[in-house]
């Protein structure tokens, strides 16, 4: 891979006059990792930060129940659908330039969302936020892997990137609850503006430009097809809550989305510069890690949503109290992500991925025992720590395996692919598990029925994580060179 932060060798330096010679002070790799990880924190934070603010958004903007779900899905689907596009853009136009553009778009869309006066304005801003995040996120992992040489140091850097990203998802409930209670729901979006400006400044100073894949072009038709297909499938799944699986309002978007995704594969097989070269999936590491990451993401993203609504709708917590209750879970996912690189050196990436998935599955199983009169210790603290510790342990080896064998010209693309798998898994997982919960509650608002519905969602999530563990054990290669 191209190393971003290193001085050129003496042989490679151009001849310049002594008067023009100015020594360039190399940027420390940890500053590069810090800037990239901060960008990742922001984009993952915004997947979950609005959860506790949804009731306030509904009251202020008059959103329907379906509209509330699209406050989450408009972001997640645009994020996941355009992430491959963002990964290729990073390879072609430069990782630093793409990072800065994506973060700038994300920050401006956050401002627009925070100032929205109508529901459609908020949904549009969330979609543009997702687009900015899709451009930004692949560049963050590529910048990290390019700045640090292959080996234990890079594994630790990826662990830091995973931990910060996981902390963004984990901190969403607390940050959203704090801002909603103390200020208003608008600040869950407006807070991105000053933070984004600071990260932009640091990135402009610390990051060094690098690129690869010269002579290629962006595959815009592919990006539109995959995003439209994923959005249609997610919309169809959401419709099942109101119309069931056999209604035309459900079947038409589902079948249309599947058709668009099939057309996307056909286009990618024929275009000379595909957005997602199908040859990538000849690599066992890339294919297995992405499928496993999608399953892992489908459970973990939904976990934050259901834990938040359980705390508020069943246990009667305020938004701030719900956020505070999830702090231990937030800490545990960071601990798991930071422990993973050290454990991988001793036990191997596959063993840690399997172990993490099993720990998370145990936590989901425990959480599925929730009741309407549950206590903080037994229905939030204990299972939350297990769930997120396991997710943190599993995510780092999956990201490391997926990116280890990438060619320099495909580094951004592979980084975008693993992020796409996690985020799209989260969007589809939320839609599916919400449908599972709604089918159990039958529209009731009784706390006991709500708890039973949420419990059913956690039962299904536990099954997904057990499947994740099995795939990791039998499909992931023990060595990254395996194809």
Residue pairs with C-beta under 8 A, 6 or more apart in sequence:
1 145
1 146
1 150
1 406
1 408
1 411
2 146
2 210
2 211
2 212
2 408
2 411
3 146
3 147
3 149
4 32
4 95
4 143
4 146
4 147
4 207
4 208
4 209
4 210
5 26
5 27
5 28
5 29
5 32
5 147
5 208
6 26
7 24
7 26
27 206
27 207
27 208
29 147
29 148
29 157
31 202
31 206
32 143
32 144
32 147
32 206
32 207
32 208
33 144
33 147
33 148
33 157
33 160
33 161
34 202
34 206
35 143
35 199
35 202
35 203
35 206
35 207
36 99
36 139
36 140
36 141
36 143
36 144
36 147
36 161
36 203
36 207
37 140
37 144
37 160
37 161
37 164
37 165
38 164
38 199
38 202
39 99
39 102
39 103
39 136
39 137
39 139
39 140
39 199
39 203
40 137
40 140
40 141
40 161
40 164
40 165
40 168
41 164
41 165
41 167
41 168
42 103
42 106
42 133
42 168
42 192
42 195
42 196
42 199
43 79
43 106
43 133
43 136
43 137
43 168
44 165
44 166
44 168
44 169
45 168
45 169
45 171
45 172
45 175
46 75
46 110
46 129
46 133
46 172
46 189
46 192
47 72
47 75
47 76
47 79
47 168
47 169
47 172
47 301
47 423
47 426
48 169
48 170
48 172
48 173
48 176
48 301
48 304
48 305
49 171
49 172
49 173
49 175
49 176
49 188
50 57
50 71
50 72
50 172
50 176
50 185
50 188
50 189
51 72
51 172
51 173
51 176
51 304
51 305
51 308
51 309
52 173
52 176
52 177
52 180
52 308
52 312
52 319
52 322
52 323
53 176
53 179
53 180
53 185
53 188
53 319
54 68
54 71
55 312
56 180
56 184
56 185
56 319
57 63
57 68
57 71
57 122
57 185
58 67
58 68
60 185
61 116
61 117
61 118
61 119
61 122
62 119
63 71
63 119
63 122
66 238
66 241
66 242
67 119
67 123
69 238
69 430
69 431
69 434
70 123
70 238
71 122
71 123
71 126
72 305
72 427
72 430
73 234
73 238
73 427
73 430
73 431
74 123
74 124
74 126
74 127
74 130
75 126
75 127
75 129
75 130
75 133
76 130
76 301
76 423
76 424
76 426
76 427
76 430
77 127
77 130
77 227
77 230
77 231
77 234
77 424
77 427
78 126
78 127
78 128
78 129
78 130
78 131
78 133
78 134
78 227
79 130
79 131
79 133
79 134
79 137
79 423
80 130
80 134
80 230
80 419
80 420
80 423
80 424
80 426
80 427
81 134
81 223
81 226
81 227
81 228
81 230
81 231
81 420
81 424
82 130
82 131
82 134
82 135
82 223
82 227
83 134
83 137
83 138
83 416
83 417
83 419
83 420
83 423
84 138
84 222
84 223
84 226
84 275
84 276
84 413
84 416
84 417
84 420
85 134
85 135
85 218
85 219
85 220
85 222
85 223
85 275
85 416
86 98
86 102
86 134
86 135
86 136
86 137
86 138
86 139
86 412
86 416
87 138
87 139
87 142
87 412
87 413
87 414
87 415
87 416
87 417
87 419
88 213
88 216
88 218
88 219
88 275
88 412
88 413
88 416
89 98
89 135
89 218
89 412
90 98
90 99
90 138
90 139
90 142
90 211
90 412
90 415
90 416
91 142
91 211
91 212
91 213
91 216
91 409
91 410
91 411
91 412
91 413
92 211
92 213
92 214
92 216
92 217
92 218
93 211
94 209
94 210
94 211
95 139
95 142
95 143
95 146
95 207
95 209
95 210
95 211
95 412
96 139
96 143
96 203
96 207
96 208
96 209
96 210
97 209
98 135
98 136
98 138
98 139
98 412
99 136
99 139
99 140
99 143
99 203
99 207
100 200
100 203
100 204
101 135
102 132
102 133
102 134
102 135
102 136
102 137
102 139
103 132
103 136
103 196
103 199
103 200
103 203
104 132
104 196
104 200
105 128
105 131
105 132
105 135
106 129
106 132
106 133
106 136
106 192
106 196
107 132
107 192
107 193
107 196
107 197
107 200
108 128
108 132
109 125
109 126
109 128
109 129
109 131
109 132
110 125
110 129
110 189
110 190
110 192
110 193
110 196
111 189
111 190
111 192
111 193
112 121
112 124
112 125
112 128
113 121
113 122
113 125
113 126
113 129
113 189
114 186
114 187
114 189
114 190
114 193
115 186
115 190
116 122
116 125
125 189
129 189
134 416
137 416
137 419
138 412
138 413
138 415
138 416
138 419
139 412
139 415
140 161
140 415
141 158
141 161
141 399
141 403
141 415
141 418
141 419
142 411
142 412
142 415
143 207
144 154
144 157
144 158
144 160
144 161
145 154
145 157
145 158
145 403
145 411
145 415
146 210
146 411
147 157
148 154
148 157
150 404
152 341
152 345
155 341
155 344
155 345
155 396
155 400
156 341
158 341
158 396
158 399
158 400
158 403
159 337
159 338
159 340
159 341
159 396
160 337
160 338
161 399
162 337
162 340
162 392
162 395
162 396
162 399
163 333
163 334
163 337
163 338
163 392
163 396
164 334
166 333
166 334
166 336
166 337
166 388
166 391
166 392
166 395
167 330
167 333
167 334
167 337
169 300
169 301
169 304
169 333
170 304
170 326
170 329
170 330
170 331
170 333
170 334
170 388
171 330
172 304
173 304
173 307
173 308
173 322
173 323
173 326
173 330
174 323
174 324
174 326
174 327
174 330
175 188
175 191
175 323
176 188
176 319
176 323
177 318
177 319
177 320
177 321
177 322
177 323
177 324
178 320
178 323
179 185
179 187
179 188
179 191
180 187
180 188
180 319
180 320
181 318
181 319
181 320
182 320
212 408
212 409
212 411
213 409
213 410
216 273
216 409
217 273
218 273
218 275
219 267
219 268
219 271
219 273
219 274
219 275
221 267
221 271
222 264
222 267
222 268
222 271
222 274
222 275
222 276
223 275
225 260
225 261
225 263
225 264
225 267
226 260
226 261
226 264
226 275
226 276
228 257
228 260
229 257
229 258
229 259
229 260
229 261
229 263
229 264
230 257
230 261
230 424
230 427
230 428
231 257
232 253
232 254
232 256
232 257
232 260
233 253
233 254
233 257
233 258
233 261
233 428
234 257
234 427
234 428
234 431
235 253
235 257
236 250
236 251
236 252
236 253
236 254
236 257
237 254
237 428
237 431
237 432
237 435
238 431
238 434
238 435
239 247
239 249
239 250
239 253
240 250
240 435
241 434
241 435
241 438
242 249
243 249
243 250
244 250
245 251
265 278
267 274
268 274
268 275
268 276
268 277
268 278
269 278
276 413
276 417
277 410
277 413
280 286
280 410
280 413
280 414
280 417
281 287
282 483
283 405
283 483
284 475
284 476
284 477
284 482
284 483
285 401
285 402
285 404
285 405
285 476
285 477
285 480
285 482
285 483
286 402
286 405
286 406
286 414
286 417
288 401
288 471
288 472
288 475
288 476
288 477
289 398
289 399
289 401
289 402
289 418
289 476
290 402
290 417
290 418
290 421
291 421
291 471
291 475
292 353
292 357
292 398
292 468
292 471
292 472
292 475
292 476
293 395
293 398
293 399
293 402
293 418
293 421
293 422
293 425
294 421
294 422
294 424
294 425
295 425
295 464
295 465
295 467
295 468
295 471
296 357
296 360
296 391
296 394
296 395
296 398
296 422
296 425
296 465
296 468
297 421
297 422
297 423
297 424
297 425
297 426
297 429
298 425
298 426
298 428
298 429
298 430
298 432
298 433
298 461
298 464
299 360
299 364
299 391
299 429
299 461
299 462
299 464
299 465
299 468
300 360
300 387
300 388
300 391
300 426
301 423
301 425
301 426
301 427
301 429
301 430
302 426
302 429
302 430
302 433
302 434
302 457
302 461
303 364
303 367
303 387
303 388
303 391
303 458
303 461
304 326
305 430
305 434
306 433
306 437
306 454
306 457
306 458
307 326
307 329
307 367
307 380
307 384
308 322
308 326
309 454
310 370
310 379
310 380
310 450
310 451
310 454
311 317
311 321
311 322
311 325
311 326
311 380
312 318
312 319
312 322
313 445
313 447
313 450
314 370
314 372
314 374
314 447
314 450
314 451
314 454
315 374
315 379
317 325
325 376
325 380
325 381
326 380
326 384
328 381
328 384
328 385
329 380
329 384
329 385
329 387
329 388
330 388
332 384
332 385
332 386
332 388
332 389
332 392
333 388
333 389
333 391
333 392
334 392
335 389
335 392
336 356
336 388
336 389
336 390
336 391
336 392
336 393
337 392
337 393
337 395
337 396
338 392
339 392
339 393
340 352
340 356
340 392
340 393
340 395
340 396
340 397
341 396
343 352
343 393
344 352
344 396
344 397
344 400
347 355
348 478
349 397
349 400
349 401
349 476
350 397
350 401
350 472
350 473
350 476
350 477
350 478
352 393
352 394
352 396
352 397
353 393
353 394
353 397
353 398
353 401
353 472
353 476
354 469
354 472
354 473
355 390
355 393
355 394
356 389
356 390
356 391
356 392
356 393
356 394
356 395
356 397
357 390
357 394
357 465
357 466
357 468
357 469
357 472
358 390
358 465
358 466
358 469
359 386
359 389
359 390
359 393
360 386
360 387
360 388
360 389
360 390
360 391
360 394
360 465
361 390
361 462
361 465
361 466
361 468
361 469
362 386
362 390
362 462
363 383
363 384
363 385
363 386
363 387
363 388
363 389
363 390
364 383
364 387
364 458
364 459
364 461
364 462
364 465
365 458
365 459
365 462
366 382
366 383
366 386
367 379
367 383
367 384
367 387
367 455
367 458
368 455
368 456
368 458
368 459
368 462
369 379
369 455
370 379
370 451
370 454
370 455
370 458
371 379
371 448
371 451
372 447
372 448
372 450
372 451
374 380
374 451
390 465
394 468
394 472
395 422
398 418
398 472
399 418
401 476
401 477
401 480
402 414
402 417
402 418
403 411
403 414
403 415
403 418
404 480
405 480
405 481
406 413
406 414
406 415
429 461
429 464
432 460
433 457
433 460
433 461
434 457
436 453
436 456
436 457
436 460
437 453
437 454
437 456
437 457
438 453
439 453
439 456
440 449
440 452
440 453
440 456
441 449
441 450
441 452
441 453
442 449
444 450
